[in-house]
Amino acid sequence: MMTAFVISKVEGRLEPEADLRKQRFPKLDYNISDISVNGTKIKVSYEFAATYFDSDAKTAKSIGELKLGGYVEIEDTKEAVASVSKKWNDSHMLPPELAEEVLNNLNFRCGATGTLMAYSLGLIPPLVITRTKIEEKK
């Protein structure tokens, strides 16, 4: 169960020569950078970035960016926490059901905070409306 969601880093930039009329929906990047375990708690550190471009072409020019970072805290049984820690140490991946929960919370919380940031810079809100579904390769 998620017990905390913390946004501890917020950055926004807009290129001085940016033509905001040409902006496209941002390219979103989610990065789970690390996890740490303390008893029955897992601290999942994340970074979220929304990068804005002036077109969809491969040669598109970046016109702005939003970045957020922080951590999510999850509490579970010692066995479940040990299993998550082992999977992370072996492959730097979270179990699919936990990754889904974390990513959907990142979409919601970073999207909401990012919307306020985007509004102040004149950028399109980085909102993802659909739920993320993750399946392991078979």
N, C-alpha and C positions, 0 to 999 in steps of 0.2 A: 504494500500500500504506500502511495506517495504521501510523505509527511511534510515536505518543504519544496518550494520552487523559488530560487533566488536569482535575480538578475543583478549582477554586481558590476557589470561593465557595459557602457552604452556609448556608441560612437556614431556619428553621421557626417557625411561629407557630400558636397555638391561641387562639381567642377565649375570653375568660374565661367567658362564659355559654353556651358551646357544649354542645349536647346530642348527644354522640357516638353515641347510639343511633339518631339520625335520619340520620347521615351516609350519603352516596351515594359510589359510585366517583368519584374526582376527575376534574375536567376537566383534561386534560393540554395543555400549551402548549409547543411547541418553537420556538425562535427562533434562526436563524443570523444573528447580528448583524453579522458582518464577516468578511472573509478578508484575509490578507496573504500575499504571495509573496516567497520568498527562494531564488533559484536553482531547485532541483528540489523545494523544499518549499512546501507550502501550510499555513498556519495558519488553521483555521476556528474562530472564536469563537462560542460558543453560550450560550443561557440556556434552562433547563428549569424549568417551574413546574407544580405539581400543586395545584389549588385545590379545596377541599372545601366542599360545600354541604349544607344540612339537608333538602333535597328536590330533586325534579327540575323543580319549577315555575319559571316565569320570574321569580317573585318570591322565589325561594329566597335564604336568607341564608348568606353565607360563614361557615364555622365554623373554617377553618384553611387553611394554605398551606405548601407546601414549595418552596424555590427552590434551584437549583444552577446554577452557571455555570463556565465554563472554556474550554478549547480542545482541538481535535483537530488533530494534525499528520499530514499525508499527504505521502508522497514518491512522485514519478513522474518521467517524462521531462520535459525542458524544454518540448517541444512540447505535451504533455498539460497541464502546469502553465499554459502560456501560453493554451491553449484555455479552461481553467477560469476563469482571470483575466479573459479577454475576456468570457465569458458572464456572470460576476458583475458586471463593470463596465457591461455593456449592460442587464442585466435584474434584477440582484440575485437571481439564481437559480443553483444549482449544476446541472451536468449530472445527469440522472436517476440514472445508475448510481452516481455519487459521492454524491448526496443520499441514495439508499437505504442505502449503506454507513454514512454518517454518522448517519442517523436510527436505523438498527438498532443501532448502537453506543450511541447516546444512550439508546434504550429499555432496553438491557441494563445499561449502567453506571449511569445515573441511576436506573433502576428498582431496582437492587440497593442503591445508597446510600440512595435514598429510602425503601426498605423499613425500613432501620435507623432512619432519622429518624422515619418514621411510627410505628413500634413505640413509640418513646420518648414520642410525643405521643398515642398511642391512636387513630391514624388508620389507615384502610385502606391497605395498600401500593399504590403507584402502578405496579404491574407490568403490562406489556403482553406477552402471551405470543406473539402472532402476529408474523411478519415483515412489515415494511412493503414494499410494492411500488409504485414510482412509474413512471408512463408520461407522456410528453409529449403534449400535445394535438396532434392531427393536423389 
